[in-house]
Amino acid sequence: MKKTLIVLFVLSIQFGFSQTTADFFNKTDSFLKAYVVNGRVNYKSIKKNPLALDELLHIASTIKVDKNEVTTYQAFYINAYNLAVIKGVVDNYPTKSPLDIKGFFDKNTYIIAGDNITLNDLENNFLRKNFPNEARFHFVLVCAGLGCPPIIASAYMPSTLEKQLQEQTIKALNNPDFIKIKGKKVQISQLFEWYKVDFTHHGSAIDYINTFRKEKIPKDTKISYYPYDWSLNQIKLN
């Protein structure tokens, strides 16, 4: 704890105290453009020079967002989650999977908007709990595994969040590697098993998927879940 406070103090001096949500979104966008390619993260380069990532998490630790400003709140916590995931990997890099890192989702904590919280807290208590009807979160929150929908090389912005949520959900649910159809059988991600309640507010999981698909899946199609790929979503460099 003492080490964390010292790091935050040094960062406060180095980056200044008056950071805003606009700074956070803009700098997150620049960071992701620099280190994300085709849905994969250049952890090796970030590990060599973590200053930009540390600055972003410092900003995220100090600013406050109002839940009533829905798009700002959602965009902030989506970006904060994805950055915290990257930080968790970088701090333990090299690694083959986030599951190889002890307490990755449920024990290791980050200071976000003044709260000392885990990745599970970010996802479940700040996003899913506050917006129970927004299942599209699952297509933009990236867990560092290849089983997740890919991380994008830009920040989620309040002004474009609705469009970004829709685009990423459509991409995922029309991707034959994510929704695997063979005749009258379909294999879907375990995300739909783990978070079934999020996808079945107004019907079945197939009903939800068909909302976003160009080629609809027949309702009597037999569903099964393929194993989640927890391999790290890293850019492999020579």
MDAnalysis code that builds the backbone (N, CA, C; Angstrom):
import MDAnalysis as mda
import numpy as np

u = mda.Universe.empty(714, n_residues=238, atom_resindex=np.repeat(np.arange(238), 3), trajectory=True)
u.add_TopologyAttr("name", ["N", "CA", "C"] * 238)
u.add_TopologyAttr("resid", np.arange(1, 239))
u.add_TopologyAttr("resname", ["MET", "LYS", "LYS", "THR", "LEU", "ILE", "VAL", "LEU", "PHE", "VAL", "LEU", "SER", "ILE", "GLN", "PHE", "GLY", "PHE", "SER", "GLN", "THR", "THR", "ALA", "ASP", "PHE", "PHE", "ASN", "LYS", "THR", "ASP", "SER", "PHE", "LEU", "LYS", "ALA", "TYR", "VAL", "VAL", "ASN", "GLY", "ARG", "VAL", "ASN", "TYR", "LYS", "SER", "ILE", "LYS", "LYS", "ASN", "PRO", "LEU", "ALA", "LEU", "ASP", "GLU", "LEU", "LEU", "HIS", "ILE", "ALA", "SER", "THR", "ILE", "LYS", "VAL", "ASP", "LYS", "ASN", "GLU", "VAL", "THR", "THR", "TYR", "GLN", "ALA", "PHE", "TYR", "ILE", "ASN", "ALA", "TYR", "ASN", "LEU", "ALA", "VAL", "ILE", "LYS", "GLY", "VAL", "VAL", "ASP", "ASN", "TYR", "PRO", "THR", "LYS", "SER", "PRO", "LEU", "ASP", "ILE", "LYS", "GLY", "PHE", "PHE", "ASP", "LYS", "ASN", "THR", "TYR", "ILE", "ILE", "ALA", "GLY", "ASP", "ASN", "ILE", "THR", "LEU", "ASN", "ASP", "LEU", "GLU", "ASN", "ASN", "PHE", "LEU", "ARG", "LYS", "ASN", "PHE", "PRO", "ASN", "GLU", "ALA", "ARG", "PHE", "HIS", "PHE", "VAL", "LEU", "VAL", "CYS", "ALA", "GLY", "LEU", "GLY", "CYS", "PRO", "PRO", "ILE", "ILE", "ALA", "SER", "ALA", "TYR", "MET", "PRO", "SER", "THR", "LEU", "GLU", "LYS", "GLN", "LEU", "GLN", "GLU", "GLN", "THR", "ILE", "LYS", "ALA", "LEU", "ASN", "ASN", "PRO", "ASP", "PHE", "ILE", "LYS", "ILE", "LYS", "GLY", "LYS", "LYS", "VAL", "GLN", "ILE", "SER", "GLN", "LEU", "PHE", "GLU", "TRP", "TYR", "LYS", "VAL", "ASP", "PHE", "THR", "HIS", "HIS", "GLY", "SER", "ALA", "ILE", "ASP", "TYR", "ILE", "ASN", "THR", "PHE", "ARG", "LYS", "GLU", "LYS", "ILE", "PRO", "LYS", "ASP", "THR", "LYS", "ILE", "SER", "TYR", "TYR", "PRO", "TYR", "ASP", "TRP", "SER", "LEU", "ASN", "GLN", "ILE", "LYS", "LEU", "ASN"])
u.atoms.positions = np.array([
    [0.843, -1.212, 0.000],
    [0.000, 0.000, 0.000],
    [0.875, 1.258, 0.000],
    [1.956, 1.235, 0.822],
    [2.844, 2.384, 0.897],
    [3.498, 2.638, -0.454],
    [3.907, 1.547, -1.130],
    [4.535, 1.672, -2.446],
    [3.558, 2.299, -3.444],
    [2.290, 1.883, -3.399],
    [1.271, 2.434, -4.302],
    [1.095, 3.922, -4.100],
    [1.064, 4.357, -2.843],
    [0.889, 5.777, -2.533],
    [2.071, 6.597, -3.036],
    [3.288, 6.024, -2.898],
    [4.475, 6.728, -3.389],
    [4.417, 6.888, -4.894],
    [4.022, 5.806, -5.596],
    [3.919, 5.863, -7.058],
    [2.896, 6.909, -7.482],
    [1.747, 6.942, -6.828],
    [0.712, 7.921, -7.155],
    [1.188, 9.338, -6.897],
    [1.958, 9.527, -5.817],
    [2.474, 10.855, -5.508],
    [3.441, 11.314, -6.593],
    [4.333, 10.422, -7.003],
    [5.302, 10.764, -8.057],
    [4.582, 11.078, -9.359],
    [3.585, 10.274, -9.685],
    [2.825, 10.520, -10.913],
    [2.076, 11.841, -10.844],
    [1.574, 12.173, -9.670],
    [0.864, 13.442, -9.502],
    [1.773, 14.623, -9.798],
    [3.020, 14.533, -9.330],
    [3.985, 15.595, -9.590],
    [4.349, 15.643, -11.069],
    [4.547, 14.454, -11.639],
    [5.026, 14.387, -13.014],
    [3.964, 14.799, -14.020],
    [2.692, 14.397, -13.793],
    [1.650, 14.624, -14.785],
    [0.695, 15.765, -14.418],
    [0.831, 16.278, -13.222],
    [-0.048, 17.365, -12.811],
    [-1.297, 16.844, -12.132],
    [-1.983, 17.735, -11.420],
    [-3.129, 17.313, -10.622],
    [-4.463, 17.536, -11.321],
    [-4.519, 18.423, -12.296],
    [-5.804, 18.816, -12.872],
    [-6.077, 18.127, -14.202],
    [-6.292, 16.809, -14.139],
    [-6.649, 16.050, -15.327],
    [-8.170, 15.940, -15.401],
    [-8.697, 15.903, -16.612],
    [-10.143, 15.845, -16.803],
    [-10.525, 14.563, -17.529],
    [-11.839, 14.326, -17.610],
    [-12.302, 13.163, -18.361],
    [-11.894, 13.283, -19.826],
    [-11.891, 14.494, -20.353],
    [-11.469, 14.693, -21.747],
    [-10.016, 14.271, -21.935],
    [-9.146, 14.624, -20.973],
    [-7.752, 14.190, -21.027],
    [-7.679, 12.659, -21.036],
    [-8.462, 12.053, -20.175],
    [-8.457, 10.590, -20.069],
    [-8.858, 9.946, -21.387],
    [-9.960, 10.407, -21.975],
    [-10.426, 9.809, -23.225],
    [-9.429, 10.038, -24.361],
    [-8.922, 11.233, -24.477],
    [-8.006, 11.554, -25.582],
    [-6.688, 10.805, -25.464],
    [-6.161, 10.726, -24.238],
    [-4.882, 10.032, -24.044],
    [-5.053, 8.521, -24.155],
    [-6.214, 8.014, -23.747],
    [-6.498, 6.595, -23.937],
    [-6.550, 6.268, -25.417],
    [-7.171, 7.129, -26.187],
    [-7.260, 6.918, -27.631],
    [-5.871, 6.861, -28.261],
    [-5.011, 7.779, -27.888],
    [-3.643, 7.797, -28.427],
    [-2.870, 6.540, -28.013],
    [-3.043, 6.144, -26.770],
    [-2.351, 4.961, -26.258],
    [-2.769, 3.705, -27.021],
    [-4.060, 3.514, -27.200],
    [-4.542, 2.312, -27.881],
    [-4.146, 2.305, -29.355],
    [-4.155, 3.462, -29.981],
    [-3.705, 3.546, -31.377],
    [-2.230, 3.151, -31.510],
    [-1.458, 3.418, -30.475],
    [-0.026, 3.123, -30.510],
    [0.288, 1.657, -30.221],
    [-0.568, 0.998, -29.422],
    [-0.183, -0.323, -28.926],
    [-1.140, -1.460, -29.276],
    [-2.197, -1.179, -30.031],
    [-3.148, -2.226, -30.421],
    [-3.189, -2.342, -31.939],
    [-3.059, -3.575, -32.425],
    [-3.133, -3.841, -33.864],
    [-3.974, -5.095, -34.088],
    [-5.025, -4.954, -34.887],
    [-5.880, -6.101, -35.239],
    [-6.347, -6.890, -34.019],
    [-6.757, -6.167, -33.000],
    [-7.321, -6.810, -31.822],
    [-6.317, -7.405, -30.858],
    [-5.025, -7.126, -31.098],
    [-4.002, -7.665, -30.208],
    [-3.147, -6.539, -29.634],
    [-2.583, -6.791, -28.469],
    [-1.890, -5.757, -27.705],
    [-0.386, -6.009, -27.707],
    [0.358, -4.946, -27.882],
    [1.824, -5.026, -27.863],
    [2.316, -4.885, -26.423],
    [2.108, -5.936, -25.635],
    [2.484, -5.901, -24.223],
    [3.991, -5.727, -24.044],
    [4.763, -6.328, -24.938],
    [6.213, -6.265, -24.814],
    [6.704, -4.826, -24.868],
    [6.172, -4.040, -25.804],
    [6.587, -2.639, -25.928],
    [6.119, -1.812, -24.743],
    [4.915, -2.087, -24.264],
    [4.405, -1.349, -23.102],
    [5.251, -1.668, -21.871],
    [5.641, -2.928, -21.745],
    [6.479, -3.340, -20.617],
    [7.796, -2.568, -20.604],
    [8.358, -2.345, -21.791],
    [9.618, -1.609, -21.890],
    [9.459, -0.145, -21.522],
    [8.282, 0.420, -21.827],
    [8.039, 1.830, -21.549],
    [6.603, 2.012, -21.044],
    [6.366, 1.754, -19.752],
    [5.001, 1.776, -19.211],
    [4.490, 3.163, -18.820],
    [5.242, 4.218, -19.108],
    [4.894, 5.540, -18.613],
    [3.502, 5.998, -19.051],
    [3.165, 5.800, -20.328],
    [1.872, 6.255, -20.834],
    [0.727, 5.512, -20.153],
    [0.883, 4.207, -19.965],
    [-0.150, 3.419, -19.288],
    [-0.293, 3.846, -17.838],
    [0.832, 4.058, -17.159],
    [0.781, 4.496, -15.763],
    [0.120, 5.871, -15.635],
    [0.381, 6.742, -16.596],
    [-0.262, 8.057, -16.582],
    [-1.773, 7.922, -16.710],
    [-2.222, 7.065, -17.630],
    [-3.659, 6.881, -17.834],
    [-4.345, 6.347, -16.581],
    [-3.716, 5.377, -15.937],
    [-4.324, 4.819, -14.726],
    [-4.266, 5.813, -13.566],
    [-3.252, 6.672, -13.572],
    [-3.227, 7.738, -12.571],
    [-4.396, 8.703, -12.788],
    [-4.613, 9.096, -14.038],
    [-5.746, 9.983, -14.343],
    [-7.050, 9.307, -13.929],
    [-7.191, 8.022, -14.298],
    [-8.412, 7.282, -13.963],
    [-8.637, 7.189, -12.458],
    [-7.561, 7.204, -11.703],
    [-7.690, 7.085, -10.243],
    [-8.207, 8.369, -9.595],
    [-7.994, 9.506, -10.256],
    [-8.274, 10.789, -9.606],
    [-9.568, 11.464, -10.053],
    [-10.028, 11.167, -11.263],
    [-11.231, 11.863, -11.736],
    [-12.487, 11.156, -11.253],
    [-13.594, 11.885, -11.256],
    [-14.883, 11.348, -10.852],
    [-15.864, 11.459, -12.008],
    [-16.713, 10.461, -12.147],
    [-17.741, 10.488, -13.183],
    [-19.103, 10.254, -12.534],
    [-20.102, 10.944, -13.044],
    [-21.458, 10.863, -12.502],
    [-22.249, 9.800, -13.259],
    [-22.852, 8.879, -12.534],
    [-23.627, 7.801, -13.155],
    [-24.782, 8.336, -13.989],
    [-25.266, 9.536, -13.639],
    [-26.377, 10.127, -14.389],
    [-25.950, 10.644, -15.760],
    [-24.643, 10.864, -15.929],
    [-24.116, 11.194, -17.257],
    [-23.756, 9.870, -17.918],
    [-24.769, 9.203, -18.431],
    [-24.684, 7.788, -18.772],
    [-23.560, 7.459, -19.747],
    [-23.483, 8.160, -20.862],
    [-22.472, 7.788, -21.861],
    [-21.051, 8.061, -21.362],
    [-20.876, 9.152, -20.625],
    [-19.559, 9.448, -20.063],
    [-19.165, 8.386, -19.043],
    [-20.100, 8.041, -18.183],
    [-19.858, 7.032, -17.153],
    [-19.507, 5.679, -17.777],
    [-20.334, 5.244, -18.720],
    [-20.100, 3.938, -19.338],
    [-18.783, 3.914, -20.105],
    [-18.528, 4.949, -20.895],
    [-17.284, 5.001, -21.668],
    [-16.075, 5.015, -20.744],
    [-16.162, 5.757, -19.657],
    [-15.048, 5.820, -18.709],
    [-14.735, 4.446, -18.134],
    [-15.760, 3.742, -17.651],
    [-15.510, 2.464, -16.993],
    [-15.154, 1.353, -17.982],
    [-15.635, 1.429, -19.215],
    [-15.203, 0.473, -20.235],
    [-13.713, 0.647, -20.513],
    [-13.297, 1.889, -20.757],
    [-11.878, 2.154, -20.996],
    [-11.030, 1.800, -19.783],
    [-11.520, 2.144, -18.595],
    [-10.769, 1.856, -17.370],
    [-10.566, 0.352, -17.207],
    [-11.597, -0.420, -17.503],
    [-11.488, -1.879, -17.420],
    [-10.419, -2.386, -18.385],
    [-10.495, -1.975, -19.638],
    [-9.545, -2.464, -20.637],
    [-8.116, -2.057, -20.318],
    [-7.937, -0.849, -19.790],
    [-6.595, -0.399, -19.405],
    [-6.089, -1.162, -18.189],
    [-6.962, -1.416, -17.237],
    [-6.561, -2.169, -16.045],
    [-6.168, -3.597, -16.419],
    [-6.882, -4.190, -17.372],
    [-6.515, -5.518, -17.861],
    [-5.103, -5.491, -18.446],
    [-4.837, -4.490, -19.286],
    [-3.506, -4.364, -19.887],
    [-2.447, -4.190, -18.796],
    [-2.738, -3.363, -17.800],
    [-1.810, -3.153, -16.687],
    [-1.537, -4.459, -15.938],
    [-2.596, -5.229, -15.698],
    [-2.439, -6.491, -14.994],
    [-1.554, -7.465, -15.742],
    [-1.664, -7.462, -17.070],
    [-0.809, -8.328, -17.886],
    [0.621, -7.805, -17.897],
    [0.769, -6.507, -18.154],
    [2.105, -5.908, -18.252],
    [2.906, -6.119, -16.973],
    [2.259, -5.981, -15.830],
    [2.951, -6.153, -14.550],
    [3.458, -7.580, -14.350],
    [2.900, -8.519, -15.108],
    [3.285, -9.929, -14.959],
    [3.820, -10.519, -16.259],
    [4.164, -9.649, -17.189],
    [4.617, -10.096, -18.502],
    [6.093, -10.512, -18.460],
    [6.486, -11.596, -19.156],
    [5.679, -12.386, -20.087],
    [4.796, -13.417, -19.380],
    [3.643, -13.654, -19.964],
    [2.712, -14.667, -19.492],
    [1.941, -15.190, -20.690],
    [1.428, -16.386, -20.598],
    [0.705, -16.986, -21.719],
    [-0.792, -16.750, -21.636],
    [-1.271, -16.392, -20.443],
    [-2.713, -16.247, -20.253],
    [-2.982, -15.420, -19.002],
    [-4.063, -14.628, -19.008],
    [-4.406, -13.906, -17.777],
    [-4.731, -14.858, -16.625],
    [-5.174, -16.068, -16.955],
    [-5.500, -17.023, -15.898],
    [-4.257, -17.562, -15.200],
    [-3.087, -17.343, -15.811],
    [-1.837, -17.739, -15.166],
    [-1.389, -16.737, -14.103],
    [-2.082, -15.613, -14.039],
    [-1.748, -14.552, -13.075],
    [-2.688, -14.682, -11.876],
    [-2.151, -14.977, -10.740],
    [-2.956, -15.209, -9.537],
    [-3.796, -13.983, -9.192],
    [-5.082, -14.208, -8.995],
    [-5.993, -13.132, -8.587],
    [-6.259, -12.093, -9.646],
    [-6.026, -12.436, -10.905],
    [-6.109, -11.444, -11.983],
    [-7.445, -10.725, -12.002],
    [-8.541, -11.450, -11.895],
    [-9.866, -10.843, -12.001],
    [-10.502, -10.506, -10.649],
    [-10.196, -11.295, -9.625],
    [-10.962, -11.155, -8.388],
    [-10.182, -10.723, -7.152],
    [-8.846, -10.594, -7.264],
    [-8.049, -10.212, -6.098],
    [-7.221, -8.948, -6.334],
    [-6.569, -8.860, -7.471],
    [-5.702, -7.714, -7.760],
    [-6.545, -6.462, -7.975],
    [-6.128, -5.356, -7.371],
    [-6.961, -4.153, -7.378],
    [-6.292, -2.978, -8.093],
    [-7.149, -2.049, -8.510],
    [-6.734, -0.816, -9.186],
    [-7.549, 0.321, -8.596],
    [-6.943, 1.498, -8.511],
    [-7.683, 2.655, -8.013],
    [-8.331, 3.344, -9.211],
    [-9.650, 3.258, -9.270],
    [-10.424, 3.837, -10.369],
    [-11.450, 4.792, -9.774],
    [-11.371, 6.060, -10.176],
    [-12.278, 7.095, -9.669],
    [-12.315, 7.101, -8.133],
    [-11.158, 6.868, -7.526],
    [-11.048, 6.917, -6.072],
    [-11.381, 5.631, -5.355],
    [-11.850, 4.613, -6.078],
    [-12.210, 3.334, -5.469],
    [-11.134, 2.294, -5.739],
    [-10.781, 1.529, -4.723],
    [-9.810, 0.449, -4.863],
    [-10.577, -0.822, -5.226],
    [-10.553, -1.208, -6.504],
    [-11.464, -2.248, -6.975],
    [-10.773, -3.249, -7.895],
    [-11.379, -4.434, -8.001],
    [-10.885, -5.485, -8.884],
    [-11.533, -5.353, -10.263],
    [-11.029, -6.144, -11.206],
    [-11.641, -6.182, -12.530],
    [-13.080, -6.682, -12.452],
    [-13.322, -7.676, -11.612],
    [-14.693, -8.167, -11.452],
    [-15.611, -7.075, -10.904],
    [-15.089, -6.262, -9.977],
    [-15.878, -5.138, -9.458],
    [-16.229, -4.169, -10.585],
    [-15.240, -3.846, -11.392],
    [-15.457, -2.909, -12.502],
    [-16.573, -3.392, -13.409],
    [-16.487, -4.660, -13.791],
    [-17.481, -5.203, -14.719],
    [-18.852, -5.375, -14.069],
    [-18.873, -6.009, -12.905],
    [-20.143, -6.435, -12.328],
    [-20.845, -5.379, -11.487],
    [-20.082, -4.584, -10.738],
    [-20.704, -3.615, -9.831],
    [-20.856, -2.217, -10.415],
    [-19.956, -1.844, -11.317],
    [-20.020, -0.493, -11.864],
    [-20.709, -0.440, -13.227],
    [-20.685, -1.542, -13.968],
    [-21.329, -1.547, -15.283],
    [-22.580, -2.433, -15.309],
    [-22.425, -3.716, -15.127],
    [-23.583, -4.612, -15.250],
    [-24.675, -4.303, -14.215],
    [-24.290, -4.046, -13.001],
    [-25.279, -3.780, -11.948],
    [-26.040, -2.484, -12.197],
    [-25.325, -1.461, -12.655],
    [-25.963, -0.159, -12.876],
    [-26.754, -0.103, -14.178],
    [-26.392, -0.956, -15.143],
    [-27.077, -0.955, -16.437],
    [-27.398, -2.396, -16.835],
    [-28.341, -3.020, -16.126],
    [-28.597, -4.453, -16.314],
    [-29.142, -4.835, -17.684],
    [-29.645, -3.877, -18.426],
    [-30.199, -4.185, -19.744],
    [-29.206, -3.971, -20.881],
    [-27.962, -3.641, -20.547],
    [-26.964, -3.349, -21.584],
    [-25.988, -4.512, -21.728],
    [-26.413, -5.538, -22.468],
    [-25.569, -6.723, -22.668],
    [-24.429, -6.464, -23.639],
    [-24.486, -5.378, -24.379],
    [-23.413, -5.088, -25.337],
    [-22.072, -4.823, -24.651],
    [-22.084, -4.586, -23.351],
    [-20.814, -4.440, -22.623],
    [-19.890, -5.631, -22.883],
    [-20.481, -6.813, -23.046],
    [-19.675, -8.025, -23.190],
    [-18.865, -8.060, -24.483],
    [-19.165, -7.164, -25.397],
    [-18.450, -7.150, -26.670],
    [-17.439, -6.009, -26.754],
    [-17.290, -5.287, -25.650],
    [-16.294, -4.208, -25.607],
    [-15.366, -4.308, -24.398],
    [-15.732, -5.092, -23.401],
    [-14.856, -5.341, -22.267],
    [-13.936, -6.503, -22.646],
    [-12.644, -6.258, -22.666],
    [-11.702, -7.234, -23.216],
    [-10.839, -7.816, -22.099],
    [-10.923, -9.135, -21.917],
    [-10.341, -9.814, -20.756],
    [-8.900, -10.255, -20.958],
    [-8.287, -9.921, -22.088],
    [-6.909, -10.298, -22.433],
    [-6.795, -11.690, -23.023],
    [-7.919, -12.410, -23.136],
    [-7.912, -13.720, -23.775],
    [-8.418, -13.630, -25.204],
    [-7.971, -14.538, -26.053],
    [-8.416, -14.534, -27.445],
    [-9.889, -14.914, -27.584],
    [-10.467, -15.498, -26.534],
    [-11.888, -15.822, -26.565],
    [-12.778, -14.602, -26.505],
    [-12.223, -13.491, -26.007],
    [-12.978, -12.235, -25.955],
    [-13.117, -11.641, -27.349],
    [-14.174, -10.875, -27.587],
    [-14.162, -10.036, -28.784],
    [-12.917, -9.159, -28.760],
    [-12.356, -8.824, -29.907],
    [-11.067, -8.124, -29.935],
    [-11.129, -6.696, -29.407],
    [-10.042, -6.279, -28.787],
    [-9.911, -4.894, -28.352],
    [-9.701, -4.016, -29.591],
    [-10.267, -2.827, -29.577],
    [-10.119, -1.929, -30.723],
    [-9.006, -0.917, -30.460],
    [-8.459, -0.391, -31.539],
    [-7.331, 0.541, -31.437],
    [-7.802, 1.972, -31.298],
    [-8.775, 2.181, -30.448],
    [-9.276, 3.525, -30.157],
    [-10.050, 3.473, -28.849],
    [-10.217, 4.630, -28.242],
    [-10.951, 4.704, -26.979],
    [-12.456, 4.729, -27.243],
    [-13.212, 4.284, -26.267],
    [-14.659, 4.476, -26.302],
    [-14.940, 5.883, -25.800],
    [-15.605, 6.659, -26.622],
    [-15.861, 8.071, -26.341],
    [-17.339, 8.304, -26.024],
    [-17.649, 9.210, -25.113],
    [-19.054, 9.489, -24.810],
    [-19.869, 9.847, -26.047],
    [-19.296, 10.629, -26.947],
    [-20.036, 11.114, -28.115],
    [-20.287, 10.026, -29.161],
    [-19.500, 8.951, -29.118],
    [-19.640, 7.891, -30.129],
    [-19.932, 6.523, -29.507],
    [-20.199, 6.489, -28.212],
    [-20.325, 5.214, -27.506],
    [-21.430, 4.342, -28.082],
    [-22.597, 4.897, -28.322],
    [-23.711, 4.102, -28.846],
    [-23.319, 3.437, -30.167],
    [-22.718, 4.198, -31.055],
    [-22.280, 3.657, -32.339],
    [-21.226, 2.576, -32.145],
    [-20.285, 2.808, -31.236],
    [-19.214, 1.838, -30.997],
    [-19.751, 0.546, -30.386],
    [-20.652, 0.656, -29.418],
    [-21.270, -0.532, -28.822],
    [-21.986, -1.354, -29.881],
    [-22.732, -0.668, -30.718],
    [-23.492, -1.355, -31.765],
    [-22.555, -2.019, -32.780],
    [-21.549, -1.288, -33.214],
    [-20.612, -1.822, -34.211],
    [-19.882, -3.059, -33.703],
    [-19.393, -3.007, -32.475],
    [-18.623, -4.134, -31.943],
    [-19.508, -5.356, -31.707],
    [-20.740, -5.129, -31.307],
    [-21.663, -6.244, -31.104],
    [-22.018, -6.894, -32.427],
    [-22.290, -6.085, -33.437],
    [-22.604, -6.611, -34.776],
    [-21.418, -7.402, -35.331],
    [-20.223, -6.869, -35.182],
    [-19.025, -7.562, -35.676],
    [-18.872, -8.924, -35.011],
    [-19.017, -8.961, -33.694],
    [-18.831, -10.207, -32.960],
    [-19.880, -11.245, -33.354],
    [-21.135, -10.828, -33.425],
    [-22.211, -11.789, -33.624],
    [-22.399, -12.194, -35.079],
    [-21.655, -11.563, -35.975],
    [-21.630, -11.982, -37.376],
    [-20.309, -12.637, -37.755],
    [-19.426, -12.779, -36.776],
    [-18.118, -13.390, -37.006],
    [-18.259, -14.917, -36.907],
    [-17.964, -15.647, -38.011],
    [-18.120, -17.111, -37.987],
    [-17.184, -17.819, -37.009],
    [-16.149, -17.135, -36.549],
    [-15.269, -17.715, -35.543],
    [-15.817, -17.516, -34.127],
    [-16.783, -16.612, -34.000],
    [-17.382, -16.333, -32.688],
    [-18.729, -17.040, -32.552],
    [-19.523, -17.011, -33.608],
    [-20.781, -17.760, -33.675],
    [-20.585, -18.823, -34.754],
    [-20.428, -20.077, -34.330],
    [-20.037, -21.153, -35.245],
    [-21.248, -21.992, -35.619],
    [-21.664, -21.863, -36.868],
    [-22.864, -22.554, -37.338],
    [-22.481, -23.724, -38.231],
    [-23.014, -24.908, -37.883],
    [-22.822, -26.103, -38.691],
    [-24.172, -26.792, -38.852],
    [-24.780, -26.580, -40.023],
    [-26.087, -27.166, -40.275],
    [-27.129, -26.634, -39.308],
    [-27.751, -27.536, -38.550],
    [-28.771, -27.141, -37.583],
    [-28.214, -27.031, -36.164],
    [-26.903, -26.949, -36.074],
    [-26.266, -26.792, -34.776],
    [-25.462, -25.497, -34.765],
    [-25.405, -24.863, -33.614],
    [-24.613, -23.647, -33.481],
    [-23.827, -23.695, -32.177],
    [-22.562, -23.369, -32.279],
    [-21.714, -23.252, -31.094],
    [-21.496, -21.769, -30.810],
    [-21.729, -21.386, -29.576],
    [-21.568, -19.979, -29.206],
    [-20.602, -19.859, -28.033],
    [-20.102, -18.655, -27.842],
    [-19.123, -18.387, -26.795],
    [-19.688, -18.697, -25.412],
    [-18.804, -19.121, -24.509],
    [-19.222, -19.344, -23.124],
    [-19.660, -18.052, -22.435],
    [-19.390, -16.911, -23.041],
    [-19.932, -15.655, -22.502],
    [-21.443, -15.758, -22.333],
    [-22.103, -16.440, -23.281],
    [-23.558, -16.564, -23.236],
    [-24.019, -17.527, -22.154],
    [-23.123, -18.394, -21.726],
    [-23.419, -19.315, -20.624],
    [-23.173, -18.635, -19.285],
    [-22.031, -17.958, -19.155],
    [-21.659, -17.315, -17.902],
    [-22.567, -16.144, -17.562],
    [-23.013, -15.427, -18.580],
    [-23.824, -14.225, -18.356],
    [-25.210, -14.375, -18.967],
    [-25.769, -15.564, -18.836],
    [-27.058, -15.883, -19.458],
    [-28.130, -14.860, -19.117],
    [-28.143, -14.415, -17.878],
    [-29.176, -13.477, -17.442],
    [-29.142, -12.179, -18.250],
    [-27.973, -11.774, -18.718],
    [-27.842, -10.523, -19.472],
    [-28.431, -10.630, -20.873],
    [-28.437, -11.846, -21.421],
    [-28.854, -12.031, -22.809],
    [-30.284, -12.548, -22.960],
    [-30.974, -12.774, -21.860],
    [-32.296, -13.406, -21.955],
    [-33.400, -12.579, -21.297],
    [-33.211, -11.273, -21.260],
    [-34.254, -10.403, -20.692],
    [-35.539, -10.471, -21.506],
    [-35.409, -10.590, -22.820],
    [-36.582, -10.508, -23.699],
    [-36.666, -11.704, -24.635],
    [-36.198, -12.853, -24.185],
    [-36.241, -14.043, -25.017],
    [-35.019, -14.905, -24.778],
    [-34.684, -15.720, -25.760],
    [-33.558, -16.636, -25.642],
    [-32.267, -15.968, -26.098],
    [-31.162, -16.681, -25.882],
    [-29.872, -16.176, -26.367],
    [-29.886, -16.052, -27.887],
    [-30.557, -17.002, -28.564],
    [-30.666, -16.939, -30.029],
    [-31.446, -15.695, -30.445],
    [-32.484, -15.355, -29.709],
    [-33.242, -14.130, -30.004],
    [-32.324, -12.917, -29.922],
    [-31.502, -12.889, -28.886],
    [-30.584, -11.757, -28.725],
    [-29.580, -11.711, -29.876],
    [-28.970, -12.832, -30.176],
    [-27.979, -12.893, -31.245],
    [-28.588, -12.462, -32.574],
    [-29.801, -12.920, -32.856],
    [-30.458, -12.599, -34.128],
    [-30.771, -11.117, -34.278],
    [-30.865, -10.411, -33.164],
    [-31.102, -8.965, -33.216],
    [-29.996, -8.258, -33.991],
    [-28.808, -8.851, -33.981],
    [-27.640, -8.198, -34.575],
    [-27.098, -8.931, -35.813],
    [-27.667, -10.086, -36.116],
    [-27.130, -10.875, -37.227],
    [-27.798, -10.533, -38.561],
    [-26.985, -10.585, -39.614],
    [-27.517, -10.402, -40.965],
    [-28.226, -11.679, -41.414],
    [-27.605, -12.817, -41.135],
    [-28.209, -14.113, -41.461],
    [-28.742, -14.723, -40.170],
    [-30.061, -14.747, -40.022],
    [-30.679, -15.175, -38.766],
    [-30.486, -16.665, -38.515],
    [-30.399, -17.013, -37.252],
    [-30.290, -18.402, -36.827],
    [-31.693, -18.908, -36.493],
    [-32.122, -20.036, -37.063],
    [-33.453, -20.566, -36.730],
    [-33.606, -20.797, -35.232],
    [-34.790, -20.502, -34.713],
    [-35.002, -20.584, -33.264],
    [-34.885, -21.996, -32.717],
    [-35.109, -23.014, -33.578],
    [-35.039, -24.399, -33.108],
    [-33.635, -24.984, -33.235],
    [-32.652, -24.112, -33.557],
    [-31.271, -24.561, -33.680],
    [-30.745, -25.052, -32.331],
    [-30.027, -26.165, -32.362],
    [-29.449, -26.720, -31.131],
    [-28.191, -25.939, -30.760],
    [-28.141, -25.448, -29.517],
    [-27.027, -24.622, -29.042],
    [-26.077, -25.434, -28.172],
    [-24.791, -25.186, -28.365],
    [-23.772, -25.678, -27.435],
    [-22.718, -24.586, -27.287],
    [-21.845, -24.735, -26.308],
    [-20.828, -23.720, -26.023],
    [-19.442, -24.289, -26.293],
    [-18.659, -23.587, -27.088],
    [-17.298, -24.041, -27.330],
    [-16.380, -23.511, -26.220],
    [-15.264, -24.217, -25.969],
    [-14.360, -23.810, -24.875],
    [-13.777, -22.413, -25.108],
    [-13.710, -21.660, -24.049],
    [-13.176, -20.299, -24.120],
    [-11.667, -20.344, -24.297],
    [-11.168, -19.532, -25.200],
    [-9.721, -19.474, -25.450],
    [-9.100, -18.388, -24.574],
    [-8.358, -18.829, -23.550],
    [-7.736, -17.885, -22.623],
    [-6.296, -17.535, -23.014],
    [-5.866, -17.934, -24.213],
    [-4.529, -17.560, -24.685],
    [-4.430, -16.044, -24.770],
    [-3.284, -15.500, -24.404],
    [-3.111, -14.047, -24.343],
    [-3.273, -13.409, -25.718],
    [-4.008, -12.288, -25.763],
    [-4.239, -11.563, -27.024],
    [-3.054, -10.621, -27.322],
    [-1.914, -11.224, -27.492],
    [-0.695, -10.422, -27.648],
    [-0.228, -10.384, -29.098],
    [0.445, -9.303, -29.450],
    [1.170, -9.231, -30.697],
    [2.478, -9.984, -30.485],
    [2.718, -10.954, -31.318],
    [3.943, -11.746, -31.188],
    [5.043, -11.123, -32.059],
    [6.087, -10.657, -31.395],
    [7.192, -10.014, -32.092],
    [8.381, -10.943, -32.172],
    [9.178, -10.801, -33.214],
    [10.382, -11.607, -33.361],
    [11.471, -11.135, -32.385],
])
